[in-house]
């Protein structure tokens, strides 16, 4: 799961389904039943969050320690508006869906109660879809290209995924999620 820092990444658009692999050339997706594909092409996580977890866990966490493809600085992913587009290097990516911590992640971390701890903190990073393939170099700036007007954030996506009906109502009303995820929110609301 851990990624190691590299000087550049090549991003591409993978197939639409889980199991279609990562959107990063050479990246390995271990759990193809729940990961990969266009909606989870690239995983971004904030360096500031890794630093916070270092304090909580009492150990160093290198960039990539949570399995992220992009370790970013200066962006709180939970505040990112769903479907915001960023240019990074020659690629354009778009905020897609939140990470849901799983047993694979828990096993990798080796921390008792990891899923509950990570979930309770609520800052899970963001999966990104690739809009324009390209090359990302270490140190490239994330430049906002477009922010949708609906205002629904990745924090609300994660809250909805955790069963928060108020968040689910906002997500359904905004119609900002990919079809499968939208349908999950509709089902949560009994529809």
C-alpha positions as CSV (number, residue, x, y, z in Angstrom):
1,X,0.0,0.0,0.0
2,X,2.7,2.5,0.9
3,X,3.9,4.6,-2.0
4,X,7.4,6.0,-2.3
5,X,8.2,9.5,-3.4
6,X,9.1,9.8,-7.1
7,X,10.1,12.7,-9.2
8,X,7.1,12.5,-11.5
9,X,3.8,10.6,-12.2
10,X,2.1,9.9,-15.4
11,X,-1.7,10.2,-15.1
12,X,-4.2,8.7,-17.5
13,X,-7.9,7.9,-17.6
14,X,-8.6,4.3,-16.5
15,X,-11.7,2.4,-17.4
16,X,-14.9,3.3,-15.6
17,X,-15.2,0.4,-13.2
18,X,-13.5,-0.8,-10.0
19,X,-10.9,-3.2,-11.1
20,X,-9.9,-1.1,-14.1
21,X,-6.8,0.0,-12.2
22,X,-5.3,3.2,-11.1
23,X,-5.0,6.4,-13.1
24,X,-1.3,6.4,-12.3
25,X,1.1,4.6,-14.6
26,X,2.8,1.8,-12.7
27,X,0.5,2.0,-9.6
28,X,-0.8,-1.2,-8.2
29,X,-4.4,-1.5,-6.9
30,X,-4.5,-4.4,-4.4
31,X,-8.3,-4.5,-3.7
32,X,-9.8,-4.3,-7.2
33,X,-13.3,-5.0,-5.8
34,X,-13.4,-1.6,-4.2
35,X,-10.7,0.5,-5.7
36,X,-9.5,1.8,-9.1
37,X,-11.5,3.0,-12.1
38,X,-12.3,6.4,-13.2
39,X,-13.9,7.7,-10.0
40,X,-10.9,6.6,-7.9
41,X,-8.1,7.1,-10.4
42,X,-5.8,9.1,-8.1
43,X,-5.8,9.3,-4.3
44,X,-4.7,12.7,-2.7
45,X,-3.9,13.2,0.9
46,X,-2.6,16.2,2.8
47,X,0.9,16.3,4.2
48,X,-0.6,18.4,7.1
49,X,-2.8,15.4,8.0
50,X,0.2,13.0,7.9
51,X,1.9,15.4,10.3
52,X,-1.1,15.3,12.6
53,X,-1.2,11.5,12.5
54,X,2.5,11.4,13.3
55,X,1.7,13.1,16.6
56,X,-1.2,10.8,17.3
57,X,0.7,7.6,16.5
58,X,4.1,8.6,17.8
59,X,5.9,7.6,14.6
60,X,7.1,9.1,11.4
61,X,4.9,8.9,8.3
62,X,6.6,9.4,4.9
63,X,4.7,10.8,2.0
64,X,2.7,8.0,0.6
65,X,2.3,6.3,3.9
66,X,-1.5,6.2,3.6
67,X,-1.4,4.8,0.1
68,X,-1.9,8.2,-1.5
69,X,-0.6,8.9,-5.0
70,X,-0.3,12.6,-4.3
71,X,0.8,14.0,-1.0
72,X,-0.3,17.7,-1.1
73,X,0.3,20.7,1.0
74,X,-2.0,23.7,1.5
75,X,-5.3,22.1,0.8
76,X,-7.8,20.6,3.3
77,X,-9.4,18.0,1.2
78,X,-12.5,17.8,3.4
79,X,-13.2,21.4,2.5
80,X,-12.8,20.8,-1.3
81,X,-16.0,21.2,-3.2
82,X,-17.0,18.0,-5.1
83,X,-16.1,18.2,-8.8
84,X,-13.6,21.0,-8.3
85,X,-11.0,20.8,-11.1
86,X,-7.3,21.4,-10.6
87,X,-4.5,21.6,-13.0
88,X,-1.3,20.0,-11.7
89,X,1.6,19.8,-14.0
90,X,0.1,19.1,-17.5
91,X,-2.8,17.1,-16.1
92,X,-6.2,18.2,-15.0
93,X,-7.9,16.3,-12.2
94,X,-11.3,16.6,-10.5
95,X,-12.4,16.0,-6.9
96,X,-14.5,12.8,-7.0
97,X,-15.3,10.8,-3.9
98,X,-14.0,10.4,-0.4
99,X,-12.0,7.5,0.9
100,X,-13.7,5.0,3.2
101,X,-11.2,3.3,5.5
102,X,-11.2,-0.4,5.1
103,X,-9.6,-3.6,6.5
104,X,-6.7,-3.5,4.1
105,X,-5.8,0.0,5.2
106,X,-6.2,-1.1,8.9
107,X,-4.0,-4.1,8.3
108,X,-1.4,-1.9,6.7
109,X,-1.4,0.6,9.6
110,X,-1.3,-2.1,12.3
111,X,-3.0,0.2,14.8
112,X,-5.7,-1.1,17.1
113,X,-9.1,0.4,16.2
114,X,-7.7,2.1,13.1
115,X,-10.9,2.3,11.1
116,X,-12.8,3.9,13.9
117,X,-10.0,6.4,14.7
118,X,-9.5,7.4,11.1
119,X,-13.2,7.7,10.5
120,X,-13.8,9.7,13.7
121,X,-11.1,12.2,12.6
122,X,-13.0,12.6,9.3
123,X,-10.2,13.9,7.2
124,X,-9.8,11.1,4.6
125,X,-8.3,12.9,1.6
126,X,-9.9,12.7,-1.8
127,X,-10.1,10.5,-4.7
128,X,-9.6,12.3,-8.0
129,X,-10.7,11.5,-11.5
130,X,-8.4,12.3,-14.4
131,X,-9.9,14.7,-16.9
132,X,-6.8,15.4,-18.9
133,X,-4.0,12.9,-18.8
134,X,-0.5,14.4,-18.2
135,X,2.7,14.4,-16.2
136,X,2.9,15.6,-12.6
137,X,6.3,16.5,-11.1
138,X,7.2,16.7,-7.5
139,X,6.6,20.2,-6.3
140,X,4.0,21.1,-9.0
141,X,1.3,23.5,-7.7
142,X,-2.3,22.5,-7.6
143,X,-4.1,25.3,-9.5
144,X,-7.8,25.6,-9.2
145,X,-9.4,25.6,-12.6
146,X,-13.1,25.5,-11.7
147,X,-15.3,25.3,-8.6
148,X,-18.9,24.2,-9.0
149,X,-21.5,26.4,-7.4
150,X,-23.3,23.7,-5.4
151,X,-20.9,24.1,-2.5
152,X,-21.1,20.5,-1.3
153,X,-17.7,19.5,0.2
154,X,-15.8,16.2,0.5
155,X,-16.4,16.3,4.2
156,X,-20.2,16.1,3.4
157,X,-19.5,13.2,1.0
158,X,-17.7,11.3,3.8
159,X,-20.4,12.2,6.3
160,X,-23.1,10.8,3.9
161,X,-21.0,7.7,3.3
162,X,-21.0,7.2,7.1
163,X,-24.8,7.4,7.2
164,X,-25.4,11.1,8.0
165,X,-28.9,11.8,6.4
166,X,-28.6,15.5,6.5
167,X,-25.4,15.3,4.4
168,X,-27.1,12.7,2.1
169,X,-30.0,15.1,1.5
170,X,-27.5,17.8,0.4
171,X,-25.7,15.4,-1.8
172,X,-28.8,14.1,-3.5
173,X,-30.2,17.7,-4.0
174,X,-26.9,18.8,-5.6
175,X,-26.7,15.7,-7.9
176,X,-22.9,16.1,-7.7
177,X,-21.8,12.5,-7.2
178,X,-21.2,9.7,-9.7
179,X,-24.3,7.6,-10.3
180,X,-23.4,4.7,-8.1
181,X,-22.6,7.0,-5.2
182,X,-25.7,9.1,-5.8
183,X,-27.8,6.0,-5.7
184,X,-26.3,5.0,-2.3
185,X,-27.4,8.4,-0.9
186,X,-30.9,8.0,-2.3
187,X,-31.1,4.5,-0.7
188,X,-29.9,5.9,2.6
189,X,-32.8,8.4,2.5
190,X,-35.2,5.5,1.9
191,X,-35.8,6.3,-1.8
